[in-house]
Amino acid sequence: MTGPTISKVLQAMLAAPLLLAVLLTGGCRHGEPFPVAAFQTAPENLQGNRYSLEAEIDAQLKFQEGVGRFISVRPLNEKVRLPVFISDSLKANLLVAQRYRFDLTVRKGGLLYVNSLTKI
């Protein structure tokens, strides 16, 4: 192999893990921080937007097997509680007082829908 060919092979080998990480995480690890005050004022203005929320599990509000659960979370450094929906398909094993980073989308009616979560 010639010098430039070896260089291209090495570049491809080094880029492969990075590309895999981007594909597995959806392109970014942390979205825009969730705007708690704006959500409390006018949740409909945030509909369709995707955010990152770091919060502590406060309580389970409702659970339906095969559908999912509504839980109450307390955003870190905030004195409010927010209800979020976690689909049963995420197979989340949540306990009160655990802290998570939630990747969520604001859906119709202000529903905070969790797309993925990571324990922090």
Phi and psi restraints in degrees (value plus and minus 20) as a CYANA .aco file:
   2 THR   PHI    -108.5   -68.5
   2 THR   PSI     146.8   186.8
   3 GLY   PHI     -72.7   -32.7
   3 GLY   PSI     -72.9   -32.9
   4 PRO   PHI     -83.5   -43.5
   4 PRO   PSI     -53.2   -13.2
   5 THR   PHI     -88.5   -48.5
   5 THR   PSI     -63.8   -23.8
   6 ILE   PHI     -80.9   -40.9
   6 ILE   PSI     -61.9   -21.9
   7 SER   PHI     -80.2   -40.2
   7 SER   PSI     -63.1   -23.1
   8 LYS   PHI     -86.4   -46.4
   8 LYS   PSI     -58.8   -18.8
   9 VAL   PHI     -84.5   -44.5
   9 VAL   PSI     -64.1   -24.1
  10 LEU   PHI     -83.2   -43.2
  10 LEU   PSI     -61.9   -21.9
  11 GLN   PHI     -80.3   -40.3
  11 GLN   PSI     -64.3   -24.3
  12 ALA   PHI     -84.0   -44.0
  12 ALA   PSI     -60.5   -20.5
  13 MET   PHI     -85.9   -45.9
  13 MET   PSI     -57.1   -17.1
  14 LEU   PHI     -96.1   -56.1
  14 LEU   PSI     -50.1   -10.1
  15 ALA   PHI     -99.1   -59.1
  15 ALA   PSI     -45.6    -5.6
  16 ALA   PHI     -77.8   -37.8
  16 ALA   PSI     -68.4   -28.4
  17 PRO   PHI     -82.7   -42.7
  17 PRO   PSI     -57.1   -17.1
  18 LEU   PHI     -84.8   -44.8
  18 LEU   PSI     -64.2   -24.2
  19 LEU   PHI     -81.5   -41.5
  19 LEU   PSI     -62.7   -22.7
  20 LEU   PHI     -81.4   -41.4
  20 LEU   PSI     -63.6   -23.6
  21 ALA   PHI     -81.5   -41.5
  21 ALA   PSI     -62.0   -22.0
  22 VAL   PHI     -83.8   -43.8
  22 VAL   PSI     -63.2   -23.2
  23 LEU   PHI     -85.5   -45.5
  23 LEU   PSI     -60.6   -20.6
  24 LEU   PHI     -92.5   -52.5
  24 LEU   PSI     -49.1    -9.1
  25 THR   PHI    -117.7   -77.7
  25 THR   PSI     -17.2    22.8
  26 GLY   PHI      57.7    97.7
  26 GLY   PSI      -4.4    35.6
  27 GLY   PHI      84.1   124.1
  27 GLY   PSI     -46.9    -6.9
  28 CYS   PHI    -171.7  -131.7
  28 CYS   PSI     128.7   168.7
  29 ARG   PHI    -100.3   -60.3
  29 ARG   PSI     -57.3   -17.3
  30 HIS   PHI    -153.1  -113.1
  30 HIS   PSI     105.0   145.0
  31 GLY   PHI    -102.1   -62.1
  31 GLY   PSI    -191.9  -151.9
  32 GLU   PHI     -82.8   -42.8
  32 GLU   PSI     118.3   158.3
  33 PRO   PHI     -80.1   -40.1
  33 PRO   PSI     121.4   161.4
  34 PHE   PHI     -86.5   -46.5
  34 PHE   PSI     106.0   146.0
  35 PRO   PHI    -105.7   -65.7
  35 PRO   PSI      68.6   108.6
  36 VAL   PHI     -76.3   -36.3
  36 VAL   PSI     -69.4   -29.4
  37 ALA   PHI     -82.6   -42.6
  37 ALA   PSI     -62.9   -22.9
  38 ALA   PHI     -84.6   -44.6
  38 ALA   PSI     -57.1   -17.1
  39 PHE   PHI     -85.4   -45.4
  39 PHE   PSI     -62.4   -22.4
  40 GLN   PHI     -86.2   -46.2
  40 GLN   PSI     -53.5   -13.5
  41 THR   PHI     -97.4   -57.4
  41 THR   PSI     -68.5   -28.5
  42 ALA   PHI    -171.7  -131.7
  42 ALA   PSI      59.7    99.7
  43 PRO   PHI     -81.0   -41.0
  43 PRO   PSI     -49.0    -9.0
  44 GLU   PHI     -85.0   -45.0
  44 GLU   PSI     -44.2    -4.2
  45 ASN   PHI     -90.9   -50.9
  45 ASN   PSI     -37.3     2.7
  46 LEU   PHI    -120.1   -80.1
  46 LEU   PSI     -21.7    18.3
  47 GLN   PHI     -74.4   -34.4
  47 GLN   PSI     112.1   152.1
  48 GLY   PHI      69.6   109.6
  48 GLY   PSI     -32.0     8.0
  49 ASN   PHI    -104.1   -64.1
  49 ASN   PSI     133.0   173.0
  50 ARG   PHI    -135.1   -95.1
  50 ARG   PSI     115.8   155.8
  51 TYR   PHI    -159.0  -119.0
  51 TYR   PSI     148.3   188.3
  52 SER   PHI    -133.1   -93.1
  52 SER   PSI     113.3   153.3
  53 LEU   PHI    -152.7  -112.7
  53 LEU   PSI     102.3   142.3
  54 GLU   PHI    -117.3   -77.3
  54 GLU   PSI     101.6   141.6
  55 ALA   PHI    -171.5  -131.5
  55 ALA   PSI     144.9   184.9
  56 GLU   PHI    -128.3   -88.3
  56 GLU   PSI     117.2   157.2
  57 ILE   PHI     -86.7   -46.7
  57 ILE   PSI     108.0   148.0
  58 ASP   PHI    -121.6   -81.6
  58 ASP   PSI     -68.5   -28.5
  59 ALA   PHI    -186.5  -146.5
  59 ALA   PSI     135.5   175.5
  60 GLN   PHI    -110.8   -70.8
  60 GLN   PSI     106.9   146.9
  61 LEU   PHI    -114.3   -74.3
  61 LEU   PSI     -60.2   -20.2
  62 LYS   PHI    -178.5  -138.5
  62 LYS   PSI     122.9   162.9
  63 PHE   PHI    -157.6  -117.6
  63 PHE   PSI     115.4   155.4
  64 GLN   PHI    -154.4  -114.4
  64 GLN   PSI      95.9   135.9
  65 GLU   PHI     -77.2   -37.2
  65 GLU   PSI     115.5   155.5
  66 GLY   PHI      65.0   105.0
  66 GLY   PSI     -31.0     9.0
  67 VAL   PHI    -133.4   -93.4
  67 VAL   PSI     -82.0   -42.0
  68 GLY   PHI     131.9   171.9
  68 GLY   PSI    -182.2  -142.2
  69 ARG   PHI    -161.9  -121.9
  69 ARG   PSI     127.8   167.8
  70 PHE   PHI    -118.7   -78.7
  70 PHE   PSI     110.9   150.9
  71 ILE   PHI    -147.2  -107.2
  71 ILE   PSI     138.3   178.3
  72 SER   PHI    -121.3   -81.3
  72 SER   PSI     110.9   150.9
  73 VAL   PHI    -144.3  -104.3
  73 VAL   PSI     132.9   172.9
  74 ARG   PHI    -133.0   -93.0
  74 ARG   PSI      91.2   131.2
  75 PRO   PHI     -77.0   -37.0
  75 PRO   PSI     119.9   159.9
  76 LEU   PHI     -81.2   -41.2
  76 LEU   PSI     118.7   158.7
  77 ASN   PHI      46.7    86.7
  77 ASN   PSI       2.0    42.0
  78 GLU   PHI    -149.6  -109.6
  78 GLU   PSI     136.4   176.4
  79 LYS   PHI    -131.1   -91.1
  79 LYS   PSI      12.4    52.4
  80 VAL   PHI    -141.3  -101.3
  80 VAL   PSI     144.8   184.8
  81 ARG   PHI    -138.3   -98.3
  81 ARG   PSI     121.3   161.3
  82 LEU   PHI    -146.9  -106.9
  82 LEU   PSI     117.5   157.5
  83 PRO   PHI    -106.7   -66.7
  83 PRO   PSI     112.4   152.4
  84 VAL   PHI    -148.3  -108.3
  84 VAL   PSI     131.6   171.6
  85 PHE   PHI    -125.6   -85.6
  85 PHE   PSI     111.9   151.9
  86 ILE   PHI    -142.1  -102.1
  86 ILE   PSI      96.8   136.8
  87 SER   PHI     -84.5   -44.5
  87 SER   PSI     125.3   165.3
  88 ASP   PHI     -81.4   -41.4
  88 ASP   PSI     -44.5    -4.5
  89 SER   PHI     -86.6   -46.6
  89 SER   PSI     -38.1     1.9
  90 LEU   PHI     -97.0   -57.0
  90 LEU   PSI     -33.1     6.9
  91 LYS   PHI      32.9    72.9
  91 LYS   PSI      21.4    61.4
  92 ALA   PHI    -101.2   -61.2
  92 ALA   PSI     114.0   154.0
  93 ASN   PHI    -129.6   -89.6
  93 ASN   PSI      71.9   111.9
  94 LEU   PHI    -122.8   -82.8
  94 LEU   PSI     121.8   161.8
  95 LEU   PHI    -149.1  -109.1
  95 LEU   PSI     127.1   167.1
  96 VAL   PHI     -76.1   -36.1
  96 VAL   PSI     120.1   160.1
  97 ALA   PHI      62.8   102.8
  97 ALA   PSI     -26.8    13.2
  98 GLN   PHI     -94.1   -54.1
  98 GLN   PSI     129.1   169.1
  99 ARG   PHI    -130.1   -90.1
  99 ARG   PSI     117.3   157.3
 100 TYR   PHI    -156.1  -116.1
 100 TYR   PSI     137.3   177.3
 101 ARG   PHI    -124.6   -84.6
 101 ARG   PSI      96.2   136.2
 102 PHE   PHI    -120.4   -80.4
 102 PHE   PSI     110.6   150.6
 103 ASP   PHI    -116.7   -76.7
 103 ASP   PSI      93.0   133.0
 104 LEU   PHI    -151.4  -111.4
 104 LEU   PSI     140.7   180.7
 105 THR   PHI    -142.0  -102.0
 105 THR   PSI     119.1   159.1
 106 VAL   PHI    -106.9   -66.9
 106 VAL   PSI      97.5   137.5
 107 ARG   PHI    -124.2   -84.2
 107 ARG   PSI     159.2   199.2
 108 LYS   PHI     -70.5   -30.5
 108 LYS   PSI     116.7   156.7
 109 GLY   PHI      58.2    98.2
 109 GLY   PSI     -12.2    27.8
 110 GLY   PHI      63.4   103.4
 110 GLY   PSI      -5.6    34.4
 111 LEU   PHI     -85.2   -45.2
 111 LEU   PSI     105.0   145.0
 112 LEU   PHI    -111.4   -71.4
 112 LEU   PSI      82.6   122.6
 113 TYR   PHI    -120.7   -80.7
 113 TYR   PSI     100.8   140.8
 114 VAL   PHI    -102.2   -62.2
 114 VAL   PSI     101.5   141.5
 115 ASN   PHI    -107.1   -67.1
 115 ASN   PSI     -56.7   -16.7
 116 SER   PHI    -179.7  -139.7
 116 SER   PSI     142.2   182.2
 117 LEU   PHI    -166.9  -126.9
 117 LEU   PSI     129.6   169.6
 118 THR   PHI    -155.8  -115.8
 118 THR   PSI     110.8   150.8
 119 LYS   PHI     -90.6   -50.6
 119 LYS   PSI     115.8   155.8
